[in-house]
Amino acid sequence: MAGEEQGLYGSIYMAQAMKDANTDIQGMFSNDIVGSSRADDGTREPRTVRLFSEGVPTSETPAQGNTRRSVGGENDSASRQLARFVDAVADNDETDMHVRVIWRRDRYLRGSDHISFLERGYPAGRFTEPNEIFAHQHQDVRVENGVQFGDLPEFCDFDFIARVAKVNLATVWSLAQGPGTPKGVVIVTTNLTNDTQLRWQAGTDPDLAGYEVVWRETREDTWTHVIDAGNVTGTTVDLSKDNVFFGVRAYDSDGHRSPVAFPVPGT
């Protein structure tokens, strides 16, 4: 994006234009510093890329914060669901890469264009190298005490860059092929019960085939169980909503799945 180093000017403009147009963005990714797999000490991780993903949403309102605290949703923002989706579709033999998801918006003292989208309520994340050489970042090209500073082509690992591109392609292709993330997902809290009632809005994707309810223990960070709900707009699960976390995702006739939507309390 133009002006990234001067204050994210380009991504701020783009994200705001999308917001003003009421664009339904399923996910945004910044690839910032993905040129090399080598660390300062010379060690390499050529088949790992980090994906930074925030928990508490940057755009969260006070009311949304109260809801999040009441249900314990600190690890279930839309960006965290997007990161779980990336891990599921892009960490495999086809990309030949491991996606190391970092539960943090970005590195210490750093930021990138995804933040402009997070500030406007869009799910987003940042891909970056597994390790870094800071002499090659934000430096004037020079030699000091025999050390070459600056971001130069000879420091690029083009095989690594190609594999990072595969991770991006697998992710974007999977998002494009699958149905959209379910909207209006509610966990019904009008009565004290030992089961869980979920409901959501019907999707409009032409090849939508149904929905899955996913759940996990509250101490887990990835979805561990799946229940096929069918092509419906609600279901009841014989598990207490007080004990586990639930989510809902859509699937199409070819088996492509959407990112998970985390429910909010409702009626």
N, C-alpha and C positions, 0 to 999 in steps of 0.2 A: 504494500500500500504506500502511496506517496505520503511523505511526511511522517513515517513511522518513528524515526529517531527524534523528530522534533516535537512529539507530543501526540502521536497517533492520529494526526489530522485526517489522513485519508480514510482510515477505518471508522473514525467518528462520523465523518460525512456519509459514508456508505451505510453504516448501521442505522443512522438516523433517517436516511432516505428510505430504507427498508421498513423502519418503524412507522414512518409517516404514511407509507403506502399500505400499511396493515398486512405486510407480507408474512406468510406462514413459513418461517424458517425452521426446519427440523434439526439443523446443526451447522455450526461454523467451526472451521479448524484453521489455526495459524501454524504454518511450518516456519519456525524461526530458529535458526542455527541448527541445520540438519546436514551439514556438509562433511562431517568427519566423525569417526567412531573412536578417535584416539584421545586419551587423557593427557594431562600435564606430565605424568610420569612415564608416558610411552605405552601404557597398557591399552588394549583395544577391546571393545565389545561390538564387533561388526554386525551382529544380528539382534541388537536391542535398540529400541527407540522409546523415549519417555513420552508419556501423554499426561500433561497436567490438567487436573479437573477440580473445579471448586465444589465445596459442599454447601455451606450457607450461601444462597444466591446474593450476588452483589446488588441486584435490583430489589431485594426483599423489602416489602413495606412493613410497618409496625404490626399490622393485623396479620400478615403472613408469618411474621416472626413469632407471634403468639401461637398460631396454629402449629408451626414447626416445633416449637418447644413442647407443646402439649402432646404431640404424637411421637416425638423423638426422631424427626425426619432430617437430622443434620447430614446424613450420608445418602440422602435420596433426592437431591435436586435433579432437575432435568439434565444438567451437565454431567452428573454422576451416572445417570441412566445412559446417556450418550457414550460415556467412557466404557461402561459395561458392554454396550453394543459393539464398540470398536474391538474390545478384547475378544468378543465372541466371533466376529467375522473376519478379523484381520491378523490374528495371531495364529498362524498355521503354516503348513509346509508349502503352500502356494506362494505366500509372501516371503517365506524363509526368514521371518522376523518374530521376535518376542516383543509385544507391546507392554512395557512396564508402566502401569498406571500409577500416577502419584496423586494422592488425595490432597491436592493443594492448588490454588489458582495459578501460581507461577513460582519461580525460584525466588529466593530472598533477594530483595533490592532490584528485582527485574519485572518487566511487563512486556506484553505484546498486543497485537491487534485484536486478539480474541476478547480482551477486556472491554473494548468498545461495544461488542455485541452482548457481553454479560451485563453491562450497565443498562442495557435496554431490554433485558429479560429474555434474551435468546440463549439456548444451550450452546456452549462452545468449549473448546479446549485447545491446548497448545502442544504440538509435537516438537521435540527438540532432542539433541544428541544425548546419548547415555552418559557421556562425560564431556568435559569442556577444557579448552586451552584458552585462558583468558587473554593471553598475549596476542591472540588472533581476533579479538573482538573489541570494537570501539577503540581501535588504535590507529594512529598514523603509521604509515609504512616506514620502517626504519630498522636499523641494527644497533642494538645497545649491548655492550659487553659480550659480543658474539651471539646474541639472541635476536632472531628475526621477529619483528613485530608486524602486525597487519594481517588482514584477511586476503590471502593470495591464492591463486588457483592451485599451486603446488601442494597446498595443505588439504585439498579436497579429496575425499574418498568417493569416487564416482560410482563404484559398485554399491556402497552403502546408500548413497543418495538414490540410486535406482530402486533399492529395496524399500526405502521410505516411501517412494512414489507408489510402489505396489500396495503398501499399507493404506495410503490415501485412496487409491483407486478401488481397492476391495471395500473400503468403508463407504465411499460415495456411491459405488455401484449397488451395494446392498441396500443403502437408504433409498436409492432411486427405484430399485426393483420392488421393494417391499411396500406394504401399505403404510399410511401415516400413523404416527403415534396416537392412540386413542385420546379423545378429548372428553372433558366433563366427567372424569372418573371420580366417583364418590364412594366412600365407605360409610354405610348408614349407621348413625349413632343415636337414633331416636329412642331406642330401647336398650335395656341391659340384657344382653343375651350371651350365650356361650358359643354361638356360631358367628359367622361374618357374612354380611350381605354387601355386595358390590354392585354398582350400576354405572353405566357410561352412555355416551351418545353414540348412535349408529354412525359408522364411517361411510364415506362416499366413494371410496376406491372401487372401480368397476370389477376388479377380480378379488375383492375381499371375501374370504372364506370363513372367517371366524375369529375367535378371541381365546387367549390363554390367560389364566390367572397364575401368577408366579408368587412364590413366597419363600421366606428364609427365616431362620432364627435371628433374633435381634442382634446377636453377637457376630453374625456372619456378614461379610461384605459383598458377596455375590449371591444371585438367586440360585437356590438349590433344588427347588421343587416346582413342577409344572402341572397344571390341571387344565385340560381342554374343556372350555365352557361352551364351544359351538358358536354358531352365528346368532348370537343373542345380544341383548343390551343390559344384561344383569344376571347375577347368579348368587347362590348362597353356598358357602363352604363350611363344612363341619369342623372348623377350627376357630379358636377364640382370637379376635382381633387384638386383644390385650397382650397376647403372648408372642406374636410373630409380626413380620412386616409383609404386606401384600403389594402386588402391582398387577397391572393389566397390559397386555400387548396384543396387537392384531397380527393375523397371518393371512396369506393369500393362497390361491389354489396350487401354486407351485412350492409352497412351504417357506416362502420368504417371510421374515418377521420384522416387526417394527421395534424401535426402542420401547422400553417399558414406561408406562405412566404411573406415577405414585399417587394414590388416592388422597383426597382431602375429606375431612369429616363433613357429613351432610345428612340430608333427609331423603 
